[in-house]
Amino acid sequence: MSTTSHPTVCIVGAGPFGVSVAACLQFVGIDFRIFGHPMRRWLSQMPERMFLKSESCASSLYDPMGVRTLERYCGDQSIAYPEYGAPVSREVFAQYAISFQRRVVPQLEDVEVTTVSKLRAGFELRLSSGETLEADKVIVATGMDYMAYIPEQLALLPTQLRSHSADYRDLSGFKGKEVTVIGGGQSGLETAAILSEEGASVNLMVRKPALNWNSIPSTFHRSRYQRLRNPRTRLGDGLGLWVYDNFPGLFHYLPRRVRLERVSVALGPAGAWWLKDRVVGRLPILLDRRVCGAEARSGRVALHVIDQNARIQEVITDHVIAATGYRFNIQNLPFLSQSLKLQLRHEQQSPHLSSNFESSIPGLYFTGLGSANSFGPLMRFLAGTEYTARRISHHIARRRRLQIRSFAELEGCLDF
């Protein structure tokens, strides 16, 4: 085991948030190291035939110079780029994101961080390569890794009979099998559509009495009144979404109860407008159903389901896919030492953060899903990378300048 460098910052995670923060730190002159498999979730944990729910204009990583946008990449590659009204494929976005990383943050290290622990001053990190290093600050940018949520009613089933929608890049292995997908959000709807198109027999089970679909974005000119009444944002159309998109810093200062309630209900389960024709009328949809139990039976799954009339039915299926989303829980981060976890202040198992994304442990920052309770639903989407990267990098740079100034003043006093 070797101990090497002592960078100012270490970034744990190489997805959109991690790479965007790295780009900003580089821009303001802060030395850092960034670890993780680049864009792993986009390359290996999403179906090949998937499309992004976000519109094109909301699907860029953040580059302080503003030149490495998805629009420019599509132009360079002769790929169509309408700002609104046409979905971006996972393949195109993944290619763009990898290109961004290689050009902007080529020093990314494709190794895992296995342990982060607190020192008297700073942090100690251990890597899967065997290296041990120290850093003044650590930024957790692991995205949705480790946070896939499976309801307890399904969690006890054998893993060969149940899974999460995040587990698949290729769904063709279910051809000819009966699969029940649980969840009425984008993930559940698109997983069910792809399974059906791949030749599986699919049942889609949804808790709500109806499916929600996002409206088709208008590509026509809108009057000033229409734009003011229903402003267009990177999260969709509406005054509420405009506030979430433009004022995540203001959201941070809302009362705790209001913040947590808004995060839990804003932008709830819904399908993208372009997906509707691939689902409705194409596969069975069981609405207003709730799973109250499940058991393995002769190599299959027996689901105990409460229907809209409060009766318990039994649904037999070959496999269950839980498209039940993600819930951030600091206890699920395997690389954080138990001592760190015990010291962290939290809100519903998400870290309590300052206005600069810093946790109650000085020098430890959280991004993405882990920051949504503090800065709003914007942090669950790619569009949140801009505010996050700017805020964290400027905060660290400002502290660094003050530290250097203090050292210079101290040296001046000693010289005197």
N, C-alpha and C positions, 0 to 999 in steps of 0.2 A: 504494500500500500504506500503510495507516494503523496506528499503534500506539495502543491505547486503554487499557482498564482493566487493573488489576493485582489480580485477585481472589486470595483465599487459596487457593482450590481450583478446578481445572477438571476436569470429568467428561467423559470421551470415551466416548460411547455412551448411548443413550436407551431401552434396553430395561428389563426388570424390575429388574436389579441397579442400573443407573445411576440410575433414577428413585427406587428405594428408598433408595439412599445419599443422593441429593439431599434427599429428605424428611427424613432424619435430620439432615443438616447444617443444614438450615433450622431444625429444631427446637432444636438446640443453639446456634444463633446464629452459624454460620460463613458468611461470604459466599462465594458460588461462582457459576460459570457452568457450564451443562451443554449439550453439543452432540450433535447426531445426529438422525436421522429417528425420530420416536417410534414405538416398537414395530414397527420395520420388518420384522423377521423374522416376527412374528406376522401382520402385515397382508399381506405380499407374498411370503413365502418358505415358506408352509405351505399345503397344499391346503385349499380352502374347506370341504370335507366332513370335515376331520380333527377328531379329539377328543383332548383331553389325556390322557396316561397317568396323571397324578397325580389322586388323588381330590380332590373339591371342597375339603375341609378343608386341603389342602396346596397350594392354587392361588391364594393371595392375595399381593399385593405387601405390603411392609412399611411400615406407617404408625405412627410412634411413639405416636400417640394411640389407635390401635386402632379407628378408626371407619370407615376406608375398606377394608373387607374385601369379598371376593367374596360372602360371605353377605349382607351388608347391601345390596350392589348388586343382587343377585338379588331380594331382598325388595322393594326400591324399584321394580324393573322387573317385579314379579310373575312372576319366573322360578323354577321349582322348584329347590330347593337341598337335596338330601340330602347329609349329610357323607360318606357312603360308599355305594357300590353303584350309582351312576349317573354316567356320564362327562360331563365338561364339554366342550362344543363349542368349537372354535377361535374361532368367531364370537362366542360369549358372552364368552369370556375376553378377546379382543381389544377388544371394546366396553368391558368393565370396565377393562382396563388403560389405554385411552385416556382414559376418564372419570377414573380415578385421577390420571393425569398432568396433565390439564387443571385439576383442582381443587386438587391438592397441589403440583405443580411447574409452574405456568403459564408461568414464565419460560424454559422450555426453548427453545433456539435450534435451529431446523431447518437447520443448516448442517454441513458435514463438517469435521473436523480433518484437514488434509493433512500436517502435520509437527509433531512434538514433539521438541525438542532441549534439551540440558542447558546451562544457564548456570552461572556461578560460584555464584550463589545463586538457586535456583529453576529454572524452565523457560520456554522460549519456545514458543508455539504459533502456527501459521499456519492460517488458515481458508480454506475454499473461497470465501468472500465477499471475500477479499483482505485481511482484517484480520489484524494480528499483535498478540499480547498476551503478557504475562508472568504467571506464576502461581507461587505458592510450592510448590504440590503438584498432582500430576496423578493422577487415578484412571482406570484403564483398565477400562471396563465394556462391552466390545464383544461380549460373549456368545460365540456360535458363529460370528460373522462371520469370514470368512477362514480358517476351520478345517475346512471340509468335506474329508474324506479320500477320495481315489480311489486304489485300488491301482495300482501301477505297471504291472501287466499291462493295465489299461484306459486309463491316462493318455495313452498315445500315440495312441489312436484319435482320429479327427476329432471335434470337439465336436458336430457335427450327428448323430453316431451314438452318443454316450455322454454321460451327465450324472450329476448327483448328486441324490438325493431332495430336497435343500434348494432345488433350482432351480425348483420348481413351486408355483404357487398354483392353477393350473387344469390338470388332467390330461386333459380331454376331447379335446384335440388328438390323442391317441393312439388314438382310436376307429378300429377296423378294422385296426390295426397289430399286429404281433407284437412284444411287449416282454419282455425278460428282466430281472427285478429280482434283484439280488444282495444278500443280507443277511437274517438271520433274527431281527433285533430288531424293536422296535415300528415303526420307520420303514419297514423293508422289508415287513413284514406289512401295514401299513395302506396303503402305496403300492400294493402288489399288489392289495389288496382294492378300492381305489377305481378303479384302472385297469380291473379286471374289470367292475366295476359301470358304468363309463363305456363299455364296449363294446370294450375292447382284448382281444387274445388274449395271456394272461400266463403266463409261466413264472417260478416263484419258485425261486431257486437258493440253497441254504443249505450252509455248510461242516459244520455239526454233523450227527450221525446222527439227531437228533430235534429238534422244535421245543419250546421252553420257553414255558409260559403261566403268568401270574400267577394265583393262586387268587382265587376270588370272595370279597370281604370279607364277613364275617358281619355281619348287621344285628340278630342276636339278642343278648339279654343274655348276657354271659359272666361266669362265676364269678370270684372274686378269684384263685383258683389259676390259672385259664386266662389271666387278664390278666397275672399275674406270670410265668408260664412262657412265654407267647407275646405280649408286649406289642404293642399297636397303635401305630404311628408314622406320620408323614407319608410315610415311604418304603415302608411295608408292615409286615407283622407279623413279629416275631422279636427276640430279644435283641440280635443283632448290629446290626440296623437301628436298634434303640432307642439303642444307643451312638452310631452315626453321626449320628443325628438330634439327640441331646441333648448330645453332648460333642465338637463339632468342634474346640474348643480343646484338649482332651486328645489328640485324634488328631494334632494338630500336633507333639506331643512324642514320638510313637512313633519308633523308629529308622527311618532313611530307607528301608532295604530293606523293612521291614514296611509303611510307608505306601504306597510305590509298588506293592507286590504287592497290597495290599488294594484300592487304587483300580482296579487293572487287572482284578480279578475280581469285586468286589462289584457287585451289581445288573447282572449281565451281560445279554446279549441275551435278551429275552423279550417276549412279546406280552401286552397287557392282556386280562383275562378276557373282556371284552365283545366283543373282536374275533374270537375263535376261530371263531364260527359263520359269519363272513363270509369265512373263509379255508379252513378244513378242508372238503374235499369240494366246494369251489367252483372251484378252479383247480389246475393241476398243480404239485406241490412236488417238486423234485429235491433230496433230502437227501444229505449226505455227499459233496458235490461241491466241487471247488476249481478255480478258473480259473488255468491256468498260462500262458495266452497269448491274444491276440486280434488280429484283423486285419480291415481293411476289405476287402470283396469285393463288387464290383458294386453299390455303394450300400447294402450291408447289413453286418452284423457276423458274423464267424465266430469263435466262442469255442472255445478248446481247453480241455477240461475233464477233470480226473482224477476218475474215479468211485470208488465204494466198493471196487472190486476193483483199484484202481491202474491201470486202463486209461484211455487218453486217448480221449475222444469229441469230436465236433465238434457244436456247437449253432449253428444259423443263426438270426438274429433281425434285426428291423428296427432295434431300438434297445436299448441297455443302460442301465439306471438303477442306479447304485451306491448302495445304502442302507447304506453301510459306516461311518457314524458320523462323528465329529469327533475330531481330535487337535490339542491346543493346541501351537502352535509359535511362539515369539516372533519367529522370522524371517519369519513370514507377516503380521505387522502392518505394513502399508505406511506408516503415519504415524510410527512410531518411527524416529528417525535411526539410521544405522548405528553411530554412536559409542555411542549408548545400548545398542543390542543387544550390542555387544562388551563393554560394561561389566557387563551383567546376569549375575549368577550364576544358574545354572539347573539343574533336575533333569529330564532327559529332555525338554529344550526348553521346560519350564514354569518360570516364574521361581521361584527360591528365596525364600520369603516369611517375614517375622517373624510373631510371634503376632498382629500387628495388620494383616496383609495388606500390609505395606510390603516392597518389594523391596530388593535390595542397594544400589540407588541411593536415598539418602534422599529422601523426598517423593514417590516413584513407587509407586503401589499397583495391585494387580491383583485382579479379582473373578471370580466365576463359574467357568467351565471352567478358566481360568488359575490358579485357586487350589485346585483339587481335589487335586493332589498334596500340598498342605500341610494341608488341612483336611478331606479325605475326600469320599466320593461325594455327600454332601448338597449340595455346591457345584455339582453338575450339574443341580440341580432348583430350581424356584421357591421351595421351602421354605428354601433357603439364603440368601435375600435378608435375612431377619431378622438372623441372626447377623452377616453381613457388614456390613450397614448400621450396626448398633449398634457393632460393634467399630471400624470405620474412623472413624466420626464422633466417638466418644468419645476415640479416640486423638488425632485432630487437634484437638479442642476442648481436651483436656488440655495438649497442647503449646502451643497458642495462649495458654492462660491462663498457663503458665509463662513464655512469651516476653514477654507483656504485663507480668507481675510483674517480670521481669528489667529491662525497659525502665524501669518505674516506679522500681525501686530505683536504677538508674543515674542517672536524672534527679534523684532525691533526693540522691545523692552529689554531683552536679554543682552543685545548688542550694546545698548546704552549702559 
